[in-house]
């Protein structure tokens, strides 16, 4: 069942089975100003969920926002074969035979329209996460950049998240520290994201953060150096006027 989050923003939630147990996960569904639907980080949809999404409008785009969030992209393309497919650069190594348009490092992504601004979190090439801002609802959409998991099924998953520093709080898993290759580039990226105007964070794993979302995001990402001066303007629509080398 879809859950309404904000104007033209919904969530579909379910667990993903991992080696340490079941991880709460979320797909974000956005309706563009023209009525088209964008599905961010698809999960395994059953027929009932797919029908609910179709009732919102025509699915125009499917987005795999990082190299880690692509597992259910192919089944989604089979359900919505007319939708454009966008993914993080580098996914072609994991999505053999599934063509997609690479997401840009910043600005507005093709086939998504002006509704969602995008920013690549640079400096972590194994993850290559792109975060999005739905400006009309002031909603920041991330996958693994931030966790906010407070309840899970199974003791092993609790331990796994606790060891990563990402259990029962808004936090970034410590794996980012291990995989980061350019902290200065990551700091610039995070500064740009925090310069956006948002009041909630919708993450792929954990409870949605409302109200004090920017403060909590800033605290969770402070170790990267999020106080660096942003390179891009705050408004996603303006961000596309400049470019970022990656």
C-alpha positions as CSV (number, residue, x, y, z in Angstrom):
1,X,0.0,0.0,0.0
2,X,1.3,3.5,-0.9
3,X,1.7,6.0,1.9
4,X,1.2,9.7,1.2
5,X,4.2,11.7,2.4
6,X,3.7,15.2,0.9
7,X,1.9,16.8,-2.0
8,X,2.7,14.6,-5.1
9,X,5.1,12.4,-3.0
10,X,4.3,8.8,-1.9
11,X,6.2,5.9,-0.4
12,X,6.0,2.1,-1.0
13,X,7.7,0.2,1.9
14,X,8.9,-3.3,2.4
15,X,11.8,-5.3,3.7
16,X,14.9,-6.4,1.7
17,X,16.4,-9.7,2.7
18,X,20.1,-9.3,3.4
19,X,22.8,-11.7,4.8
20,X,22.2,-10.3,8.3
21,X,18.4,-10.2,8.1
22,X,15.6,-8.0,6.8
23,X,16.3,-4.3,6.2
24,X,13.3,-1.9,6.1
25,X,13.4,-0.2,2.7
26,X,11.4,2.4,0.8
27,X,10.6,3.4,-2.8
28,X,9.7,7.0,-3.3
29,X,7.1,7.8,-5.9
30,X,6.8,11.4,-7.2
31,X,4.2,12.9,-9.5
32,X,5.6,15.5,-11.8
33,X,3.9,18.8,-12.5
34,X,2.7,17.4,-15.9
35,X,1.2,14.4,-14.2
36,X,3.9,11.8,-15.1
37,X,5.2,9.5,-12.4
38,X,8.8,9.0,-11.4
39,X,9.7,5.9,-9.4
40,X,12.9,6.3,-7.3
41,X,14.7,3.2,-6.2
42,X,12.1,0.6,-7.1
43,X,11.4,-2.3,-4.8
44,X,9.7,-5.6,-5.7
45,X,6.1,-4.4,-6.5
46,X,3.2,-6.7,-6.2
47,X,0.2,-6.2,-8.5
48,X,-1.8,-4.2,-6.0
49,X,1.1,-1.8,-5.5
50,X,1.6,-1.4,-9.2
51,X,-2.1,-0.7,-9.7
52,X,-2.0,2.0,-7.0
53,X,1.0,3.7,-8.8
54,X,-0.8,3.5,-12.1
55,X,-3.8,5.2,-10.6
56,X,-1.6,8.2,-9.8
57,X,-0.6,8.8,-13.4
58,X,1.5,7.3,-16.2
59,X,4.9,6.0,-15.1
60,X,7.4,8.1,-17.1
61,X,10.7,7.4,-15.4
62,X,12.4,4.7,-13.3
63,X,15.5,5.7,-11.3
64,X,18.3,3.6,-9.9
65,X,20.0,6.4,-7.9
66,X,23.2,4.6,-6.9
67,X,25.3,1.5,-7.6
68,X,23.7,-0.2,-4.7
69,X,20.0,0.5,-5.4
70,X,19.3,-1.4,-8.6
71,X,18.2,-4.9,-7.6
72,X,14.6,-4.5,-8.6
73,X,15.1,-2.1,-11.6
74,X,14.7,-4.8,-14.3
75,X,11.4,-6.1,-13.0
76,X,10.1,-2.5,-12.9
77,X,11.1,-2.0,-16.5
78,X,9.1,-5.1,-17.4
79,X,6.0,-3.7,-15.6
80,X,6.4,-0.2,-17.2
81,X,8.2,-0.8,-20.5
82,X,7.5,2.7,-21.8
83,X,9.2,4.4,-18.9
84,X,12.6,6.0,-19.3
85,X,15.3,4.4,-17.2
86,X,17.9,6.4,-15.4
87,X,20.8,5.1,-13.3
88,X,24.0,6.0,-11.6
89,X,27.0,5.9,-14.0
90,X,28.8,2.6,-13.5
91,X,25.7,0.5,-13.2
92,X,26.2,-0.8,-16.7
93,X,28.6,-3.3,-15.2
94,X,25.8,-4.7,-13.1
95,X,22.9,-4.2,-15.5
96,X,24.1,-6.1,-18.5
97,X,21.6,-5.8,-21.3
98,X,19.5,-3.2,-19.6
99,X,20.1,0.2,-21.3
100,X,19.7,3.4,-19.2
101,X,20.5,7.0,-19.3
102,X,23.3,8.0,-16.8
103,X,22.2,10.5,-14.1
104,X,24.0,13.8,-14.3
105,X,26.3,15.0,-11.5
106,X,24.1,18.0,-10.8
107,X,21.2,20.0,-12.1
108,X,18.1,18.4,-13.6
109,X,18.1,14.9,-14.9
110,X,16.8,14.1,-18.4
111,X,13.4,12.5,-18.6
112,X,12.6,13.5,-15.0
113,X,11.8,17.2,-15.8
114,X,12.2,20.2,-13.6
115,X,10.4,18.6,-10.6
116,X,13.5,16.9,-9.2
117,X,16.9,18.5,-8.7
118,X,19.8,16.1,-8.6
119,X,23.3,16.1,-7.0
120,X,25.8,13.4,-7.1
121,X,27.7,12.7,-3.8
122,X,31.2,12.8,-5.2
123,X,34.2,11.1,-3.8
124,X,32.6,7.7,-3.0
125,X,32.8,5.9,-6.4
126,X,31.7,2.5,-5.2
127,X,28.4,4.0,-4.1
128,X,27.9,6.9,-6.6
129,X,24.7,8.0,-4.8
130,X,22.6,10.7,-6.4
131,X,20.3,12.6,-4.1
132,X,17.2,14.5,-5.2
133,X,15.1,17.5,-4.1
134,X,11.4,17.8,-4.8
135,X,11.3,21.5,-4.4
136,X,7.5,21.9,-4.5
137,X,7.2,19.8,-1.3
138,X,10.6,20.7,0.1
139,X,11.5,17.0,0.2
140,X,15.0,15.6,0.1
141,X,15.1,12.1,-1.3
142,X,18.2,9.9,-0.5
143,X,19.0,6.2,-0.5
144,X,22.0,5.3,1.7
145,X,23.4,8.8,2.4
146,X,21.3,8.8,5.6
147,X,19.7,6.1,7.7
148,X,17.0,6.5,10.3
149,X,16.2,2.9,11.3
150,X,14.6,2.4,14.8
151,X,12.9,-1.0,14.4
152,X,14.1,-4.1,12.6
153,X,13.2,-7.8,12.5
154,X,15.9,-10.0,13.9
155,X,18.8,-9.5,16.3
156,X,21.5,-9.9,13.7
157,X,20.3,-6.9,11.7
158,X,20.1,-4.8,14.9
159,X,23.8,-5.7,15.6
160,X,24.7,-5.0,12.0
161,X,23.2,-1.5,12.1
162,X,24.6,-0.8,15.5
163,X,28.1,-1.6,14.5
164,X,27.7,0.7,11.5
165,X,26.6,3.5,13.8
166,X,23.2,3.7,12.1
167,X,20.7,2.3,14.5
168,X,18.0,4.2,16.4
169,X,19.1,7.6,15.2
170,X,19.5,9.7,12.0
171,X,23.0,8.8,10.9
172,X,25.3,7.7,8.1
173,X,26.6,4.2,8.1
174,X,30.3,3.9,8.8
175,X,30.8,2.1,5.5
176,X,30.9,5.5,3.9
177,X,34.1,6.3,5.8
178,X,35.7,3.0,4.5
179,X,34.6,3.6,0.9
180,X,35.3,7.3,0.7
181,X,38.2,8.2,-1.7
182,X,37.9,12.0,-1.9
183,X,36.7,13.7,1.2
184,X,37.0,17.2,-0.1
185,X,34.8,16.3,-3.1
186,X,32.3,14.7,-0.8
187,X,32.2,17.8,1.4
188,X,31.5,20.0,-1.6
189,X,28.6,17.7,-2.6
190,X,27.1,17.6,0.9
191,X,27.4,21.4,1.2
192,X,25.4,21.8,-2.0
193,X,22.7,19.4,-0.7
194,X,22.5,21.2,2.6
195,X,22.1,24.5,0.8
196,X,18.8,23.2,-0.7
197,X,15.6,24.3,0.9
198,X,14.0,21.1,2.4
199,X,12.0,20.4,5.5
200,X,11.9,16.6,5.3
201,X,14.2,13.7,4.4
202,X,12.8,10.6,2.8
203,X,15.4,7.9,3.0
204,X,15.4,4.4,1.6
205,X,16.0,2.9,5.0
206,X,14.2,4.1,8.2
207,X,11.6,6.5,9.4
208,X,11.0,9.7,7.4
209,X,12.5,12.8,9.1
210,X,10.2,15.8,9.4
211,X,10.5,19.3,10.8
212,X,14.1,19.5,12.0
213,X,15.3,17.4,9.0
214,X,18.0,19.8,7.8
215,X,19.6,20.1,11.3
216,X,19.6,16.3,11.7
217,X,21.1,15.8,8.3
218,X,23.7,18.4,9.0
219,X,24.7,16.7,12.2
220,X,24.8,13.3,10.7
221,X,27.0,14.4,7.8
222,X,29.2,16.9,9.8
223,X,32.2,14.5,9.8
224,X,32.6,14.9,6.0
225,X,33.0,18.6,6.3
226,X,29.6,19.8,5.4
227,X,30.4,23.4,6.2
228,X,32.3,23.8,3.0
229,X,31.1,26.6,0.8
230,X,28.5,25.3,-1.8
231,X,29.5,25.3,-5.4
232,X,26.0,25.3,-6.7
233,X,23.0,27.6,-6.0
234,X,20.4,26.4,-3.6
235,X,17.6,26.0,-6.1
236,X,17.8,22.8,-8.2
237,X,16.5,24.6,-11.2
238,X,19.4,27.0,-11.1
239,X,21.9,24.2,-10.3
240,X,21.9,23.1,-13.9
241,X,23.4,26.4,-15.0
242,X,26.7,25.4,-13.6
243,X,28.6,22.1,-14.0
244,X,30.7,20.1,-11.6
245,X,33.7,18.0,-12.7
246,X,33.7,14.4,-11.6
